[in-house]
Amino acid sequence: MVATTTLAGYGYRASAMICSVARLQLNVALAALRSAYEEWQVDQPFDRFLATARAYLQQLADGVHPGHR
């Protein structure tokens, strides 16, 4: 039997899993931003980068929570 330490109502393993999921979500969001940046041309308005970044992040949100707006 493995003992776990309770932390804010979660066992240690559950807390570690939540941190792993958050880290994964952050890394995926950063990858979306990096992709938008790589597509953006310096002669384009910065708003173009922002629009692309928003679109990519929205696609991620829709994939995680379909229908989320």
Buried (B, 14 or more C-beta within 10 A) or exposed (E): EEEEEEEEEBBEEBBEEEEEEEEEEEEBBEEBBEEBEEEBEEEEEEEBBEEBBEEBBEEBBEEEEEEEE
